[in-house]
Amino acid sequence: MKRINNSVLALSLLMGMAAIHAQEKKQLTLDEAVQLGIQNSKNLKIDAAKIEEATADLLEAKNRQLPELKVSGSYMYLPTKPTVDLKISTGSGGAGSPEVHQVAYGSVNLSVPIYSGGKIKYGIQSAKYLVEASKLSTENDKIAIAYNVAQAYNNLFKANQSIKVLEENLTASQKRDETFLKLENNGVIARNDRLKANLQTSNIELQLLEAKNNYNIANINMDLLLGIPETTEIEVDQNYIDEGSEVKTVDYYVNEAKENRKDLQALAQQRKAAALGTKSAKAENLPSIAFTGGYVAADIPKFLTVYNAVNVGVGISYNLSNIWKENSSLRQSQAREKQLAANDELLNDNIKLDVNREYQNTDYSKKRIAVYEKAAEQANENYRITKNKYDNGLATMTELLDADAAQISSNVGVINAKADAALAYRKLLQTTGTLTIK
């Protein structure tokens, strides 16, 4: 009975482990993988924090246009008798100064900015531009992440397809080894020929081991990129390799990049903010005007009581040191404008280079497909002819094995060429800023 219970327990554990293992597989289309990668991206979390920071700066700039209301109060105890010399007549006939042991007073002050040379207005608008720049930078990062996920997905697909092709050829090679062993035993072929076939099988096994190793590494990289457990086995959907069938002229993609590149748009917002920063720096040389109001109350027992002391007025503030001090903030802001202008020119040049380069790579990758397909067709036909010749004693074992190896390489090359063409097209779309994120 105990053995039966142990067997049932062991069977349950095995079934549980099998179920857990089955749960580790996840089938994902490329679009689903991109969405998952964006959702769990660490870089986008950093970008979100930057947007929050820029939004807080905007709130701070807006707060500067609101009234300032300050309340203060104090109570002091005087342990020693202070000397009080009144300069006005108290009408007490020279009776001596009052004894003061405590003082209490409080005040309320209100200040409403009226004019500050435009610094408040410029600060608010500049902060708005910087918030928008942060959001555009985030969108640009999303497109970059979408391409990185596509690249990892492509590597996983290529590794998986290589495994399938190699497994098929390994099965065929192993069957051939069995046939050659029978032929050797019957004295039809020499032992050396059979060993050559065995060596070819071993080479395929090594290639298969390498392909599986590459697949495991690509799978782990994909898991980490998507933010899922690294033990998850991802099953890819090969339909994505049909993308990019229609490629337009290079001028079309250059114009698309100028209109849609988020980093270029973010830089434009930064330049607007810098221009307002220069105006704000110039305003430092202007006076500030504010409406002021206040209330004061004081109580010094046996000496003085003040209440209902309300005051209103207009305050003007001007830093006279601006007359002889050079405005360093202005020079810094102007330098910032020059730097951003140069960055804009450099980015435009880089965009033109990137688009032209990726356009050429896309065109090249599509042409490679036709070449690989032709090579595969030739390799398959060559293997068929060589196999017929070998069966009729007209070709050597070495020629047959070489033809088989060329056939394997060509068939894998076709698959990889199609996958690389799809990825190259996505890279082209990334450089134009039009890579869609569904």
Secondary structure, DSSP 8 states (H G I E B T S, - for coil): -HHHHHHHHHHHHHHHHHHHHHHTEEEE-HHHHHHHHHHT-HHHHHHHHHHHHHHHHHHHHHHTTS-EEEEEEEEEE-SS------SS--SSSS-------EEEEEEEEEEEEEE-TTHHHHHHHHHHHHHHHHHHHHHHHHHHHHHHHHHHHHHHHHHHHHHHHHHHHHHHHHHHHHHHHHHHHTTSS-HHHHHHHHHHHHHHHHHHHHHHHHHHHHHHHHHHHHTS-TT-EEEE-GGGGG-------HHHHHHHHHHH-HHHHHHHHHHHHHHHHHHHHHGGGS-EEEEEEEEEEEEETTTEEEEEEEEEEEEEE--GGGGTS--HHHHHHHHHHHHHHHHHHHHHHHHHHHHHHHHHHHHHHHHHHHHHHHHHHHHHHHHHHHHHHHHTTSS-HHHHHHHHHHHHHHHHHHHHHHHHHHHHHHHHHHHHT-----
